[in-house]
Amino acid sequence: MAVFAAAGAPLRARAVCGAMDLEIAPSNVNNVRLKLKWLAGRGILIETEQGLFTRPRP
């Protein structure tokens, strides 16, 4: 969540991997994408466009 707090715009899974100092490999990007989709399904994040995630506005 700190990655999204520091970002001023929606992020893609690849950008989240880079911000978390993960190797930008297909397996890491896919795992992060699945976790972001899970968080969006729970209402913790929102998916503004396909593949773009951000925090909901209060």
Contacts in CASP RR format, 6 or more apart in sequence:
PFRMAT RR
TARGET T0000
AUTHOR 0000-0000-0000
METHOD contacts of the structure
MODEL  1
MAVFAAAGAPLRARAVCGAMDLEIAPSNVNNVRLKLKWLAGRGILIETEQ
GLFTRPRP
1 44 0 8 1.000
1 55 0 8 1.000
3 11 0 8 1.000
3 16 0 8 1.000
3 19 0 8 1.000
3 20 0 8 1.000
4 11 0 8 1.000
4 45 0 8 1.000
4 53 0 8 1.000
4 54 0 8 1.000
4 55 0 8 1.000
5 55 0 8 1.000
6 19 0 8 1.000
7 15 0 8 1.000
7 19 0 8 1.000
7 54 0 8 1.000
9 54 0 8 1.000
10 48 0 8 1.000
10 49 0 8 1.000
10 52 0 8 1.000
10 53 0 8 1.000
10 54 0 8 1.000
11 19 0 8 1.000
11 52 0 8 1.000
11 53 0 8 1.000
11 54 0 8 1.000
12 51 0 8 1.000
12 52 0 8 1.000
12 53 0 8 1.000
13 29 0 8 1.000
13 30 0 8 1.000
13 32 0 8 1.000
13 33 0 8 1.000
13 36 0 8 1.000
13 51 0 8 1.000
13 53 0 8 1.000
14 24 0 8 1.000
14 29 0 8 1.000
16 32 0 8 1.000
16 36 0 8 1.000
16 53 0 8 1.000
17 23 0 8 1.000
17 24 0 8 1.000
17 28 0 8 1.000
17 29 0 8 1.000
17 32 0 8 1.000
18 24 0 8 1.000
20 32 0 8 1.000
22 28 0 8 1.000
22 32 0 8 1.000
33 51 0 8 1.000
36 45 0 8 1.000
36 47 0 8 1.000
36 51 0 8 1.000
36 53 0 8 1.000
37 47 0 8 1.000
39 45 0 8 1.000
39 53 0 8 1.000
40 46 0 8 1.000
40 47 0 8 1.000
40 53 0 8 1.000
43 56 0 8 1.000
45 53 0 8 1.000
45 54 0 8 1.000
45 55 0 8 1.000
45 56 0 8 1.000
46 53 0 8 1.000
46 54 0 8 1.000
46 55 0 8 1.000
46 56 0 8 1.000
47 53 0 8 1.000
48 54 0 8 1.000
END
